[in-house]
Amino acid sequence: MHNHIHRNRRALAGRVDRLSWRSTALGLLLTMAAVACSGGSTEVQAQHAVIAIYHHVSDSTPRSTSLTAAELRTQLEYLRDNEFEVWHLDRVIDALQNREDMPERVAVLTFDDAYESIYTTGLPMLQEFGYPMTLFVSTQPVDDNQNGYLSWEQIREMSDAGVIIANHLVTHPHMIDALPGESNAERLQRMRDELLHAQQRIREETGQDHKIVAYPYGEFDNAITDMVEELGYVGLAQNSGAVGYHSDFTALPRFPLAGFYADIESASTKLQSLAFEVKVQAPRSPITDSRRPAVTLQLAGDFNVSQLGCYAGGEPLQLEWIDRDAVHFTIQPAEGQSFDARRFGYICTAPKRGTNRYYWFNKFWTRPTPTNAD
């Protein structure tokens, strides 16, 4: 039985997702029963949403950041046919921060980098379905009229059509990387200047002034999130996971649903996911110089501890329990497993009691590029 569970969970967190899940009537009954047993508690029933991230909508751009028009249409049909409500990003952020009652299934659609195919292919399709979207703009390629990117005239047209236009900095930098000879303080000032200048250009061109920034490449460190919080922004990353009341609003996860993950069997699993309450994450920072870093987590949610599993590169990780009853543990890849990529992550999942929906958390790691001070 133990091996059977691991095989199933490994398939979920690995690179091939074969199942598409929907909430069941039993899950609803269990939720209602829990409220009744608690003396009619007014705690809201739904407190989760999923933010999807896309880049190109094309079959002629890099596959890793692209999905075809047919794949996007299939995903939109899935949202329509499975009782999802697609909300504007700012509405979801407000609802989660204020812990408002939410529908059982809420999705947000975001597009990064202001590529031309978003306007020519993505926008008309979303308008056909009546779904809102957010466009994160890196302003320099637009200002420079760079080939393959939108113009400000097209972005203004999208803005007038109700698209949220938000900040993706000026040059799409690796925000955690210092330039040669640059101090950490100078790096942070450069990032602050980029963020504020991009915000100014968006405001000048569209009149929009949403304090929402998407980190280029999904990269950030504690100094970046502290800056974002100080400036009053909400920050969005690119590591997978759902968002909830307890999420870190300086680094909200988003599910990439392009490339290998564009197929509906993979995408549907992620669109149905739920957010753990992450009570402990140590270290909080994703920055590491290790190829097999350890992290200590404490997770909460409506799941059985025996069904919790964590994975790295699709391989199961051993949970070293600090307090099993409190779901407090440490994970680290085995001695023989290490990661050479700049960015990688560990995924923890657990099925919500009485349903086929999974809680999902991704501990994101990244290694900065070394600089030569000389």
C-alpha positions as CSV (number, residue, x, y, z in Angstrom):
1,M,0.0,0.0,0.0
2,H,2.8,2.4,0.9
3,N,4.5,1.8,-2.5
4,H,1.2,2.2,-4.3
5,I,0.7,5.7,-2.7
6,H,4.2,6.8,-3.6
7,R,3.8,5.7,-7.2
8,N,0.6,7.7,-7.5
9,R,2.0,10.8,-5.7
10,R,5.3,10.6,-7.7
11,A,3.3,10.7,-10.9
12,L,1.5,13.8,-9.6
13,A,4.6,15.8,-8.8
14,G,6.8,14.5,-11.6
15,R,6.8,15.6,-15.2
16,V,3.9,13.5,-16.4
17,D,0.5,14.2,-15.0
18,R,-2.1,11.7,-16.2
19,L,-5.2,12.5,-14.1
20,S,-7.7,15.3,-14.2
21,W,-9.5,15.8,-11.0
22,R,-12.8,17.5,-10.0
23,S,-14.2,18.1,-6.6
24,T,-16.8,15.5,-5.6
25,A,-20.2,15.8,-3.9
26,L,-18.7,13.9,-1.0
27,G,-16.2,16.7,-0.5
28,L,-19.1,19.2,-0.3
29,L,-21.0,17.0,2.2
30,L,-18.0,16.6,4.4
31,T,-17.4,20.4,4.4
32,M,-21.1,21.0,5.4
33,A,-20.8,18.4,8.1
34,A,-17.7,20.0,9.5
35,V,-19.5,23.4,9.7
36,A,-22.5,21.8,11.4
37,C,-20.3,20.0,14.0
38,S,-18.5,23.2,14.8
39,G,-21.7,24.8,15.9
40,G,-22.5,26.7,12.7
41,S,-19.1,28.3,12.3
42,T,-19.1,31.3,9.8
43,E,-15.7,30.4,8.4
44,V,-15.8,30.7,4.7
45,Q,-15.7,27.5,2.6
46,A,-13.4,28.6,-0.2
47,Q,-10.1,30.4,0.3
48,H,-8.0,29.5,-2.7
49,A,-7.3,30.6,-6.2
50,V,-4.9,29.6,-9.0
51,I,-2.9,32.1,-11.0
52,A,-1.7,30.9,-14.4
53,I,1.2,32.3,-16.2
54,Y,1.7,32.4,-20.0
55,H,4.2,34.1,-22.4
56,H,3.8,33.3,-26.1
57,V,0.6,32.0,-27.7
58,S,2.2,30.6,-30.8
59,D,3.5,27.5,-32.5
60,S,6.6,29.3,-33.8
61,T,8.2,30.6,-30.6
62,P,10.3,28.7,-28.0
63,R,8.3,25.7,-26.8
64,S,9.4,26.1,-23.2
65,T,7.5,29.4,-22.9
66,S,4.8,28.9,-25.5
67,L,1.5,27.2,-25.9
68,T,-0.4,27.0,-29.2
69,A,-3.7,28.7,-29.9
70,A,-5.4,25.2,-29.8
71,E,-3.9,24.4,-26.4
72,L,-5.0,27.8,-25.0
73,R,-8.5,27.2,-26.3
74,T,-8.6,23.8,-24.7
75,Q,-7.6,25.2,-21.3
76,L,-10.2,28.0,-21.6
77,E,-12.9,25.4,-22.5
78,Y,-11.8,23.4,-19.4
79,L,-12.3,26.5,-17.2
80,R,-15.7,27.1,-18.7
81,D,-16.9,23.5,-18.5
82,N,-15.7,22.9,-15.0
83,E,-17.5,25.8,-13.2
84,F,-14.4,28.0,-12.8
85,E,-14.8,31.7,-12.2
86,V,-12.0,33.7,-13.9
87,W,-11.3,36.9,-12.0
88,H,-9.2,39.9,-12.5
89,L,-5.9,39.6,-10.6
90,D,-6.5,42.7,-8.4
91,R,-9.9,41.3,-7.4
92,V,-8.3,38.0,-6.3
93,I,-5.6,39.8,-4.3
94,D,-8.2,42.0,-2.5
95,A,-10.4,39.0,-1.7
96,L,-7.5,37.0,-0.3
97,Q,-5.9,39.8,1.7
98,N,-9.3,40.7,3.2
99,R,-10.3,37.0,3.6
100,E,-13.5,37.4,1.7
101,D,-15.8,34.5,0.8
102,M,-14.8,33.2,-2.6
103,P,-16.2,30.7,-5.1
104,E,-15.0,27.1,-4.9
105,R,-12.9,27.5,-8.1
106,V,-11.2,30.7,-9.1
107,A,-8.6,31.2,-11.8
108,V,-6.5,34.2,-12.9
109,L,-4.8,34.4,-16.3
110,T,-1.6,36.4,-16.6
111,F,0.8,37.0,-19.5
112,D,4.4,38.1,-19.1
113,D,6.7,40.1,-21.3
114,A,4.2,41.8,-23.7
115,Y,4.9,39.6,-26.7
116,E,2.9,40.4,-29.9
117,S,1.2,37.0,-30.0
118,I,-0.6,37.9,-26.7
119,Y,-2.4,40.7,-28.6
120,T,-2.9,38.9,-31.9
121,T,-3.9,35.5,-30.6
122,G,-4.4,35.4,-26.9
123,L,-6.6,38.5,-26.3
124,P,-9.2,37.8,-29.0
125,M,-9.6,34.2,-27.6
126,L,-10.0,35.4,-24.0
127,Q,-12.5,38.0,-25.2
128,E,-14.5,35.3,-26.9
129,F,-14.8,33.5,-23.6
130,G,-15.4,36.7,-21.6
131,Y,-12.3,36.1,-19.5
132,P,-10.2,39.0,-18.0
133,M,-6.4,38.9,-18.1
134,T,-3.3,40.7,-16.8
135,L,-0.4,41.8,-18.9
136,F,3.0,42.3,-17.2
137,V,5.1,44.7,-19.3
138,S,8.9,45.1,-19.4
139,T,8.9,48.6,-20.8
140,Q,12.3,48.9,-22.6
141,P,11.5,46.4,-25.5
142,V,8.2,48.3,-26.0
143,D,9.9,51.7,-25.9
144,D,12.6,50.4,-28.3
145,N,9.9,49.0,-30.7
146,Q,11.7,45.7,-30.5
147,N,10.5,43.1,-33.0
148,G,8.0,40.6,-31.6
149,Y,6.8,42.9,-28.8
150,L,3.7,44.9,-28.6
151,S,3.6,48.6,-29.2
152,W,2.2,51.1,-26.7
153,E,-0.7,51.7,-29.0
154,Q,-1.6,48.0,-28.8
155,I,-1.1,48.0,-25.1
156,R,-3.4,51.0,-24.7
157,E,-6.0,49.2,-26.8
158,M,-5.7,46.2,-24.4
159,S,-6.0,48.6,-21.4
160,D,-9.1,50.2,-22.9
161,A,-10.5,46.7,-23.3
162,G,-10.2,46.1,-19.6
163,V,-6.8,44.3,-19.4
164,I,-4.8,45.0,-16.3
165,I,-1.4,46.4,-17.3
166,A,1.2,45.8,-14.6
167,N,4.9,45.9,-13.9
168,H,7.6,43.6,-15.2
169,L,10.5,46.1,-14.7
170,V,12.3,47.9,-17.5
171,T,15.0,45.5,-18.9
172,H,13.6,42.1,-17.6
173,P,16.7,41.7,-15.4
174,H,17.8,38.9,-13.1
175,M,16.9,40.9,-10.0
176,I,19.2,38.8,-7.7
177,D,22.3,39.3,-9.8
178,A,24.7,42.2,-9.1
179,L,26.6,43.7,-12.0
180,P,30.4,43.3,-11.9
181,G,31.8,45.6,-9.2
182,E,28.3,46.4,-7.9
183,S,27.5,46.3,-4.2
184,N,24.4,44.8,-2.9
185,A,23.0,48.2,-2.0
186,E,23.7,49.4,-5.5
187,R,22.0,46.4,-7.0
188,L,18.9,47.0,-4.9
189,Q,18.9,50.7,-5.8
190,R,19.1,49.7,-9.5
191,M,16.1,47.4,-9.1
192,R,14.1,50.0,-7.3
193,D,14.9,52.5,-10.1
194,E,13.8,49.9,-12.7
195,L,10.6,49.1,-10.9
196,L,9.6,52.8,-10.4
197,H,10.6,53.8,-13.9
198,A,8.5,51.0,-15.4
199,Q,5.6,52.0,-13.3
200,Q,5.9,55.6,-14.5
201,R,6.0,54.5,-18.2
202,I,2.9,52.3,-17.7
203,R,1.1,55.1,-15.9
204,E,2.0,57.6,-18.7
205,E,1.0,55.3,-21.5
206,T,-2.2,53.7,-20.1
207,G,-3.2,55.6,-17.0
208,Q,-3.1,52.4,-15.0
209,D,-1.2,52.3,-11.7
210,H,-1.6,48.9,-10.2
211,K,1.0,48.2,-7.6
212,I,1.6,44.7,-8.7
213,V,5.0,43.4,-10.0
214,A,5.9,40.1,-11.6
215,Y,9.6,39.2,-11.0
216,P,11.4,38.4,-14.3
217,Y,12.3,34.8,-14.4
218,G,10.5,34.4,-11.1
219,E,13.7,35.3,-9.2
220,F,13.8,37.2,-5.9
221,D,15.5,37.3,-2.6
222,N,14.6,38.6,0.8
223,A,16.0,42.1,0.0
224,I,13.8,42.2,-3.1
225,T,10.7,41.2,-1.3
226,D,11.4,43.6,1.5
227,M,11.8,46.4,-1.1
228,V,8.5,45.4,-2.8
229,E,6.7,45.4,0.5
230,E,8.2,48.8,1.5
231,L,7.0,50.3,-1.8
232,G,3.5,48.9,-1.2
233,Y,3.5,46.4,-4.1
234,V,2.3,42.8,-4.4
235,G,4.9,40.5,-5.9
236,L,4.3,37.6,-8.2
237,A,6.8,34.7,-8.8
238,Q,6.8,31.8,-11.2
239,N,7.1,28.8,-9.0
240,S,4.1,26.5,-9.1
241,G,1.3,26.5,-6.4
242,A,-2.1,27.9,-5.5
243,V,-2.7,31.1,-3.6
244,G,-4.7,31.4,-0.4
245,Y,-5.4,33.7,2.6
246,H,-2.1,32.8,4.2
247,S,0.1,33.3,1.1
248,D,3.2,35.5,1.0
249,F,1.9,38.5,-0.9
250,T,5.5,39.5,-1.8
251,A,6.0,36.3,-3.7
252,L,2.7,34.7,-4.9
253,P,3.1,31.5,-6.8
254,R,1.9,31.0,-10.4
255,F,1.5,27.9,-12.4
256,P,3.3,27.9,-15.7
257,L,0.8,26.2,-18.1
258,A,2.9,26.3,-21.3
259,G,5.4,24.0,-22.9
260,F,5.1,20.5,-21.5
261,Y,2.5,21.6,-19.0
262,A,0.2,23.0,-21.7
263,D,-1.6,19.7,-22.2
264,I,-5.0,19.7,-20.4
265,E,-4.2,16.6,-18.3
266,S,-1.3,18.5,-16.7
267,A,-3.0,21.9,-16.6
268,S,-6.2,20.6,-15.1
269,T,-4.4,19.1,-12.1
270,K,-2.8,22.4,-11.4
271,L,-6.0,24.5,-12.0
272,Q,-7.8,22.4,-9.4
273,S,-5.0,22.7,-6.7
274,L,-5.3,24.3,-3.3
275,A,-2.9,26.3,-1.1
276,F,-1.4,24.9,2.0
277,E,-1.1,27.2,5.0
278,V,2.7,27.4,5.3
279,K,3.3,28.1,9.0
280,V,7.1,27.7,8.8
281,Q,9.5,27.9,5.8
282,A,13.1,28.0,6.8
283,P,15.0,29.4,5.0
284,R,12.4,31.7,3.6
285,S,14.8,32.9,1.0
286,P,15.1,30.9,-2.2
287,I,18.8,31.9,-2.6
288,T,21.2,28.9,-2.3
289,D,24.7,27.9,-3.3
290,S,23.9,24.3,-2.6
291,R,22.9,21.7,-5.2
292,R,20.8,19.8,-2.5
293,P,19.7,22.4,0.0
294,A,17.5,21.5,3.0
295,V,14.3,23.3,4.0
296,T,12.2,23.0,7.1
297,L,8.4,23.4,6.6
298,Q,5.3,23.3,8.7
299,L,2.1,22.9,6.7
300,A,-1.5,23.0,7.6
301,G,-4.7,22.2,5.7
302,D,-7.6,19.6,5.6
303,F,-5.5,16.6,4.8
304,N,-4.2,13.4,6.3
305,V,-0.5,13.5,7.3
306,S,0.0,10.0,6.1
307,Q,-0.9,11.2,2.6
308,L,1.6,14.1,2.5
309,G,4.5,13.6,0.1
310,C,7.3,15.8,-1.1
311,Y,9.4,15.4,-4.3
312,A,12.4,16.8,-6.0
313,G,12.9,16.1,-9.7
314,G,10.0,13.7,-9.5
315,E,11.8,11.6,-6.9
316,P,10.3,11.2,-3.4
317,L,12.0,13.0,-0.5
318,Q,12.3,11.6,3.0
319,L,10.4,13.7,5.6
320,E,12.5,14.1,8.7
321,W,9.9,14.7,11.3
322,I,10.3,17.4,13.9
323,D,6.7,17.1,15.1
324,R,4.5,14.8,13.0
325,D,1.3,15.9,14.8
326,A,2.1,19.5,13.9
327,V,3.2,18.5,10.4
328,H,6.6,20.1,11.0
329,F,9.5,18.5,9.1
330,T,12.7,18.9,7.1
331,I,13.3,17.7,3.6
332,Q,16.6,17.4,1.6
333,P,17.5,15.4,-1.5
334,A,19.6,12.2,-0.8
335,E,23.3,12.3,-1.1
336,G,23.3,11.0,-4.7
337,Q,20.7,13.6,-5.9
338,S,21.7,17.1,-6.7
339,F,20.5,19.9,-9.1
340,D,22.8,21.8,-11.5
341,A,20.2,24.2,-12.9
342,R,20.0,27.8,-11.9
343,R,16.4,27.4,-10.7
344,F,14.8,24.2,-9.2
345,G,12.3,23.3,-6.6
346,Y,10.8,20.8,-4.2
347,I,7.1,20.0,-4.5
348,C,4.9,18.9,-1.5
349,T,1.3,17.7,-2.1
350,A,-1.5,16.1,-0.2
351,P,-5.1,15.3,-1.2
352,K,-7.8,17.4,0.5
353,R,-10.0,15.1,2.6
354,G,-13.0,13.7,0.7
355,T,-12.0,15.2,-2.6
356,N,-9.7,14.6,-5.6
357,R,-8.1,18.0,-5.2
358,Y,-4.6,18.4,-4.0
359,Y,-2.9,20.9,-1.8
360,W,0.3,22.0,-3.5
361,F,3.5,23.8,-2.4
362,N,6.7,24.4,-4.3
363,K,9.8,25.5,-2.4
364,F,11.7,27.5,-5.1
365,W,15.5,27.6,-5.2
366,T,17.8,29.8,-7.3
367,R,21.5,30.4,-7.5
368,P,22.7,33.9,-8.5
369,T,25.4,34.3,-11.2
370,P,28.8,34.9,-9.6
371,T,30.3,38.3,-10.3
372,N,33.9,39.3,-10.7
373,A,34.5,42.4,-8.5
374,D,37.5,43.2,-10.6
